[in-house]
Amino acid sequence: MTKRLLLALGATTILSTAAFAGVSAETDPVQWALENDPVAWEITEGLTTEVGARQGGTEAEARARAWALAYLRKSGFANVREEAFDMPTWVRGEERAWVVSPFPQKMVVTALGNSASTGDAGLEAEIAYFPTLDALRAVPDGSLAGKIAFVSHAMKPAQDGSSYGAFGPARFVGPNIAAKKGAVAIVIRSVGTDRTHRNPHAGNTNFDTGVTPIPAGALSIPDADNLVRMIERNGSVKLRLLLTPRNLGTQKSGNVVAELPGSNPALPPIVIACHLDSWDLGTGAIDDAAGCGIITAAASAIKATRPRRTIRLLWAGAEEVGIWGGKAYAETHRAVPHALAMESDFGADRVWRVDFKLPDSAAALADRIAARLAPLGIGRGKDPASGGADVGAIIAAQNLGIVDLQQDGSRYFDLHHTPDDTLSMIDKAQLRQNVAAWTAALTELANYEGELTLAPKR
């Protein structure tokens, strides 16, 4: 059977024991995934081509759920369903910024999720510059009345993505802090690492109860750097900002759930997660259509081996705008025992490290997984696994075991939440390496009959 023919037959064939190139999903699912798997690409390409951007709570996200339900049913998964929930929905409007003086010119900006509107007339004010978020924190409350706060920072690429934790708060909490200081608006240097494209990075921000939201935008990195130069050259810079987002009120979203039933229904399931929604500037290829492709392809690859544990797929809704799907899943399934949780939500570049958080009794299991991953170029980390956003709530509720397959994040924040998050950024060979890694880990986990949850926290 040729590869072209297999692709044409689609996902239903992938779930069979068909083989080509001398490798079978039944006899060697890991090698099969590494050499031949088309499912991860098929999902990533399908979602980005047929749906595109799919922000939580919007009609586009609803179309993505319909796409996912049809795909998973066609592919032979069991108990495929939508689990609906309500959520507040924010959408962007017009987005413009330009320096009025001393060096008039346009800037590229995007509104941060939950930003207030400037109104159709926009607003104009002098910039109050802060090279770090801590510098903004340090000024007295009320001291920025009539000013637009501008927070810069120095985020750098990192394989483990750790720079996001250090500099992400400029977006996560910066607008809330600026509002408390009295600013009429805030712009930040985009939380990203790409200095070669004039792309702003979208993302959510939140305001404390009792704090009146202010307009909040992210400047592209080249524009933020230019604004710093202007301030250093002249001191006083005046900016005009136009952001007209709207709150649509409560809208419908939902999780898409499917299962690969295990041969021993007495064993609690493993839940493997991705998120179906995306931000709206790109088409959500790396964040997180690829994650949905990876976990589904791995489950597909081991179907023919008849694993003992049920593997439950969670394509979570509305992650980007508040982790609504992960929270809803935990609430819906709180009383149903789970064994372990995993998530793929860090792009599509190769897995380079595995981390574990398992009971001591499962030490030999961790050793076996690490040994199976080593030929794929994956080393064992020393830190405990922490899981992902969409499984965080169910992990906390049941103290689940966790395995993290850590992807190379060296270029992730060049693309994350930008217009460049498109299918063209996916490397097929690295995508298949992800599927092979997940297949290797799931083969061991889904056939392990020992305890995977941790002792209850005291």
Secondary structure, DSSP 8 states (H G I E B T S, - for coil): --HHHHHHH-HHHHTTT-EETTEETTT-HHHHHHHH--HHHHHHHHHHHHT----TTSHHHHHHHHHHHHHHHHTT-EEEEEEEEEEEEEE---EEEEEEESS-EEE-EEE-BT-----TT-EEEEEEEESSHHHHHHS-TTTTTTEEEEE-------TT-HHHHHHTHHHHTHHHHHHHTT-SEEEEE-SS---SS------B----TT-----EEEE-HHHHHHHHHHHHHHS--EEEEEE--EEEEEEEEEEEEEEE--S-TTS--EEEEEE----SSS--IIIIIHHHHHHHHHHHHTGGG--SS-EEEEEESS-TTT-HHHHHHHHHTTTS---EEEE--S-SS-EEEEEEE--GGGHHHHHHHHHHHGGGT-EE-SS-----GGGHHHHHHHT-EEEEEEE--TTHHHHTTSTT-SGGG--HHHHHHHHHHHHHHHHHHTT--S--S-----
